[in-house]
């Protein structure tokens, strides 16, 4: 029983981390795109 619970918790943690990582990458890409646009507008 305990092993199954730990396995479930690990799977959920992995899913959460993957999701957070995806959001982080998207955020960085959006910031970079925004920065590029602002820089080009200034030129």
C-alpha positions in Angstrom: 0.0 0.0 0.0 2.6 2.5 1.0 4.7 1.8 -2.1 1.7 2.5 -4.3 1.0 5.8 -2.5 4.6 6.9 -2.8 4.5 6.0 -6.5 1.3 8.1 -7.0 2.9 11.0 -5.2 6.0 10.8 -7.3 4.0 10.7 -10.5 1.9 13.7 -9.4 5.0 15.6 -8.5 6.6 14.8 -11.8 3.5 16.0 -13.7 3.4 19.2 -11.6 7.1 19.8 -12.2 6.7 19.2 -15.9 3.8 21.6 -16.1 5.6 24.3 -14.1 8.7 23.9 -16.4 6.5 24.2 -19.5 4.9 27.4 -18.1 8.3 28.8 -17.2 9.7 28.1 -20.7 6.7 29.8 -22.2 7.0 32.8 -19.9 10.7 33.2 -20.8 9.9 32.9 -24.5 7.2 35.5 -24.2 9.5 37.9 -22.4 12.2 37.4 -24.9 9.8 38.1 -27.8 8.5 41.2 -26.0 12.0 42.4 -25.4 12.9 41.9 -29.1 9.9 43.8 -30.2 10.6 46.7 -27.8 14.2 46.8 -29.0 13.3 46.8 -32.6 10.8 49.5 -32.0 13.4 51.7 -30.5 15.8 51.3 -33.4 
